[in-house]
Amino acid sequence: MINIHSEKLRLLKDAANQLPHRPHVSTLWRWHKRGVRGIRLETVVIGGQRYTSDEAVQRFVDATTAAHDGGAALPTTPINETLRRRRAAIKRAERELTEAGI
């Protein structure tokens, strides 16, 4: 999820201009709405304008590249980020129980 306080926000059209081959802004809209291989570009709306961030674009590119290369990348959604944290917490709890002999 985009953190508006710590990430570099850009309008979608400006983010498109920063990418190699300068995809049309409609491509970024499609990445946001439909996604690629189940992975969607994170965006936020501020004052009626839709923004993404340099970091969100990087996360999107990393996840779609991993999915394309056969990796088991989870889509970059808040739900899946929560799942990752939950799985990590479960592993920690299981390790603590094992160490305690329970």
N, C-alpha and C positions, 0 to 999 in steps of 0.2 A: 504494500500500500504506500502511496506517495505521502511523504512527510513534507508539508508545505513550508516548514520552518528550516529544514536542513537540506532540501534538494533544490537543484537549479530548475525552476519552472520555465517552460516555453509553450507558447501557443502551438497548436498542432502544425500549422503551416510553417512556423519557424523551425520546429523540430524536423520537419520533412526536409527543409533546406540544409540542415546540418548533416544529414545522412549521405553516404556515398550514392551516387547516381540520382540523387535528389528525387525520391519518389513523390508522386502527386499527393497532396494533402488527403485526397479521398482514400489513398492506400492506408494512411494512418488511422482514418476513421474506420475503415474496414477491420484493421488490426484491433481496434478498440471494441467494435461492436460484435464481430464474428470470430475474431482471433485466427490463429494459425496453429493447426495441430492441437486444438484445445487450449491454446495459450493466448491470453488477451493482453493488449497493451493497457497499462494502468493510466487512468486520466482522472482529473478533478475538474469541477466547474466552479469558477470564481467570477462573480459578477456577470453571469450569463455567457462567459467565454470558457471554452474547454482547453485545458492545459494538460501537458504531460511533463515529464522531467527527463533530464539527461540520464539520471540513474534508472528511471523506469524503462527507458528505451534500452539501456544496457541489460537490465534484467530480462526484458522481452527477447532481445537478441540472444542472450546466453541460453535461455530456456528453449527457444525455437531451434537453435543450433544443436543443443543436446538432444532434443526430440528427433530432429532430422538425422542425427548421427546414430540413432538407435538407443539413446539413453532413456531412462525412465523419469524424465523431468516432469514435475508436477506443474500444472498451470500456475501462473503468477496471480493468484487471487487471494484475498484476505482469508477465505475459508481454508485453502490449502496451506497458507502460512500458519494458521492456527493448528492444522493437523500436524505439521512438522514439529511445532513446539510441543504439542501433546505427546507425540511419539517420543521425543527427546525426554520429556518429563517421565514418561512411563519407563523408559530404559534406565534413567537415573534411579527411580524408585525400586525397580527390580534389582539393580546392582546393590543398593543400600540394604534391601531385605536379604539378599544373598550373603553379604558381608556380615550382617547381624545374625545369620544362621536361621532365619525364619523362612 
